[in-house]
Amino acid sequence: MDCLREIQGKQAHDPIFIEKMNTSASWRCICVPGPLIVGAGPSGLATAACLKEKGVPSVVLERSNCIASLWQLKTYDRLRLHLPKQFCELPLMGFPTDFPTYPIKQQFVDYLEAYAREFDIKPRFNETVSQAEYDATLGFWRVKSVGVNGKGTEYVCRWLVVATGENAEAVMPEMEGMGEFGGDIRHTSLYKSGEEFRGKRVLVVGCGNSGMEVCLDLCNHNARPSLVVRDTVHVLPREMLGRSTFGLSMWLLKWLPIRFVDRLLLIVSWLMLGDTARIGLDRPRLGPLELKNLSGKTPVLDVGTLANIKSGDIKVCPSIKRLKRHAVEFVNGKTENFDAIILATGYKSNVPSWLKEREMFSEKDGYPRRPFPNGWKGESGLYAVGFTKRGLLGTSMDARRIAEDIERCWKHEAKHRMAFTRSLLQQPSSDSSS
Ligand SMILES: Cc1cc2nc3c(=O)[nH]c(=O)nc-3n(C[C@H](O)[C@H](O)[C@H](O)COP(=O)(O)OP(=O)(O)OC[C@H]3O[C@@H](n4cnc5c(N)ncnc54)[C@H](O)[C@@H]3O)c2cc1C
């Protein structure tokens, strides 16, 4: 078996074999000498850069027509990084020093474009991976992609890096009467600015960072937002004691137990924001950091929404019972009229829809089964980057580890490649023998 794999490993780098594969199949077939990365978001780019630095070439496939499509195509105009820039840098290249602490969306995209240029990463755009399966006989991954023209390509590779993200597909909840509602219903991935909702009554469903910020944006554009709060939520000030709340938490965690840090964060939040339960935002039983660790649920970092809730400019509502033609009925029996509904109901992974593998990734949620920090590596050359629920910090950690791991294999196999090439060069040609 090892011998077979070795021969096939050599074949994957043999230009004659590659050409044969390319022309013989009914669809286009491409043998990738190095790893194949699916997704050209920050995670895919970080992995390609780390590999490049180690001398390992990779191919990146992206379903959109640009890098970082989530940031470029699916986010609202006023978005800034939620965390200070030093916690959002990708490996090997920092943010420009003149960027503010919380770069705006366009600055982050500019940074990613510069990053791709620096490491000469040229993704193959408009290629949606529809299926990926490990061929145990061949010892390679077979990855099928579909282009915009419907043309299929099969990539054959030794290593497959899943970088399709935690936010690949919008989560659209089912609500009774959804088809009946006469106004606009859209997910935050399609919300750009409050400008088009000026003067309108808008119901925002979901009170995570996006829902809270969309409400603030609607207020700033003189719309009349209400916020559906179905669950408990931790809201913390974005900054406390002269530092970013995130940075301070990371620093405190170096010295103190998590529960102690949580208590401290909650006391300071109470002093700065008051009792959030009084404005309809009950806190979970577990502290913000412990909850994040156990469930991945991110605390909301307040950028001004709370003040608008306190002033009554944003109304807090309970869960929705059903939608009507121009109104929404809530579980408390009240009914209110609305012109539009914005679903800040989050995103999900799309891995189970295309990766035919059940060991590493859970079919249920499309995340690696093994918990952080061990979810980055599977069997047979399969890797995951950016599924740690730890934002871009998690991405950087994964990307570095994956590149180091693949480099070891790559160097080992390079010896065989050299030997194979040498043996080819030493073979007498058919011309000289006649
Ligand atoms: C609004 C918002 C703000 C955030 N702010 C921060 C922050 O301040 N700091 C922080 O650390 N984190 C933040 N995050 C979390 C996270 O860091 C980002 O979501 C980041 O973009 C994740 O990068 P990624 O490459 O893993 O995923 P993505 O950016 O989602 O990139 C995945 C790419 O894969 C492509 N893809 C998906 N499926 C396929 C397929 N089948 N075939 C081919 N391509 C495919 C997608 O088109 C996409 O381009 C934020 C998230 C959101 C939604």
The ligand as an ORCA input file, in Angstrom:
! r2SCAN-3c Opt
* xyz 0 1
  C     -19.718     40.783     11.016
  C     -18.522     40.029     11.533
  C     -17.501     40.705     12.188
  C     -16.384     40.013     12.683
  N     -15.407     40.703     13.333
  C     -14.328     40.034     13.806
  C     -13.258     40.730     14.474
  O     -13.297     41.933     14.656
  N     -12.204     40.014     14.904
  C     -12.127     38.668     14.726
  O     -11.132     38.067     15.135
  N     -13.101     37.986     14.108
  C     -14.207     38.632     13.647
  N     -15.203     37.938     13.013
  C     -15.113     36.449     12.938
  C     -14.147     35.898     11.854
  O     -12.842     36.268     12.148
  C     -14.473     36.341     10.463
  O     -15.739     35.806     10.178
  C     -13.467     35.893      9.384
  O     -13.884     36.391      8.144
  C     -13.335     34.382      9.295
  O     -12.474     34.060      8.232
  P     -12.563     32.675      7.433
  O     -11.596     32.762      6.323
  O     -12.447     31.559      8.400
  O     -14.052     32.611      6.888
  P     -14.719     33.544      5.760
  O     -14.257     34.938      5.888
  O     -16.171     33.274      5.846
  O     -14.118     32.954      4.390
  C     -14.495     31.692      3.902
  C     -14.450     31.738      2.378
  O     -14.751     30.444      1.897
  C     -15.567     30.580      0.732
  N     -16.346     29.338      0.552
  C     -17.323     28.838      1.343
  N     -17.775     27.669      0.850
  C     -17.081     27.422     -0.283
  C     -17.094     26.360     -1.235
  N     -17.908     25.309     -1.124
  N     -16.235     26.426     -2.283
  C     -15.372     27.470     -2.425
  N     -15.316     28.506     -1.541
  C     -16.153     28.478     -0.487
  C     -16.457     31.778      1.053
  O     -16.983     32.366     -0.130
  C     -15.491     32.690      1.789
  O     -14.849     33.612      0.934
  C     -16.310     38.602     12.500
  C     -17.345     37.933     11.836
  C     -18.430     38.627     11.337
  C     -19.539     37.870     10.630
*
